[in-house]
Amino acid sequence: MTAFSWWTYSLIQLSYEVHVDDNDKLGYEVHKATRTVLQNSKFRPDDDTVFNQMKLGTHVIYFDTAHMRELVKTTHPYAELTFDSGKVTVIPAPDMVKKLESDKDRRIGMYV
């Protein structure tokens, strides 16, 4: 009985470790999406086009918000853009966070 309990405990701990690893991978995807936003933005406003001025971290960038949101959505499905009073933030997609949580809960429930 003790061996079975230890085995179950080990599998549950492994589920938490896998969850942390999955969250790290998701964070890396968000970082890649942030780089995409910076690479596809302008650091000076153009005279002939109207771009919104946004702040991403310490960078002041200019881009078309609808186009950038579509670009991030197609190239990085694990991330999304949020805009708040002149600041743009790249966050993990809420459905991906929910999926990671449900996968962790499913694995733990299976072992219990």
N, C-alpha and C positions, 0 to 999 in steps of 0.2 A: 504494500500500500504506500509506503514511504517513497519508493522509487517512482511509482505512478504520479504521486503528488509533485515530486521534484521535476519530473518530465513535463507535467502540465504547466508548472510554474515557469520552467525554462522556455516553453513554447510561447507563453504569454509575454515574457520579457522579449523574446525574439520579435513578436508582433510590434511591440513598442519601438524596437530598434529599426525595423523595416519602415515604420511610420516616420521616424525621424529622418531616415534616408530619403524617403519619398518627398518629405517637406524640403529637404536640402536640394533635391533635383528640381522641385517646383521653384525654389528661390533662384536657382541658376537660370531657369527659363525666363523668369521675370527680369533678371539681370541682362539676358540677351535681348529681351524686348526693349529695355531701357537704352541699350546701345543702338538698337535699330531706330528708336525715336531720335536720338542725338545725331546719328549719321544721316538721317533724312530730313533734318531741320536746317534752317539757315541761322547763322549767328549774327547777321545784319539784315535789316528789313530791305526788301526790294522796293524800288520806286514805282514799278508798273503793276505790282500785285498787292493785294491786301491780305496779309497774314496776321494772325493773332500773336501777340507777344505773350509768351508763357515763361514760367520759371520752372526748371527741372533741377532740383538740388541747388547747386551754386551757378548753374548755367542759365543765361537768358537766351531763349531761342524763339524763332518765329516759324510758324507752320500753319497749314490749313487743318483745323481740328477734325473735320469730317473725313478728309483724306487720310490723315494720320491714324484715326481710330480704325478705319477700314484696313489700312496697311498692317497694323498690329494684330487685328482680328484674323487676317488671312495668313500672316506669317508666323504668328505666335498665339495659337489658340488657348494656351494656358495662362495668358495674361490679358489684362484690359487696362484701358486708360481712364482715369478720372480727372475731372477739371474742377477746381475750386478757387475762385477769386484770383485768377491769373497764375495759378500753380497747376502743373500737370504732375500726376503721380501714376506710376505703373504698379499695379497690384496683381496678385494672383486672381484668376477668374474664380468667382464664388462657387460655381458649379464644380470646379476641380478641387477646391478646399473641402466642399461637402462630400465629394466622392472619396477623397483620402480618408476623411473621418469615418465614413460608413464602411470602407474597406477594413480599417483598423478595428472598428467595433464588430464587424462580421467575423474577422479572424479570431478575436478574443472570445466572442460568443461560441464559436465553433470548438475551441479548446476547452472551454468551461463546460 
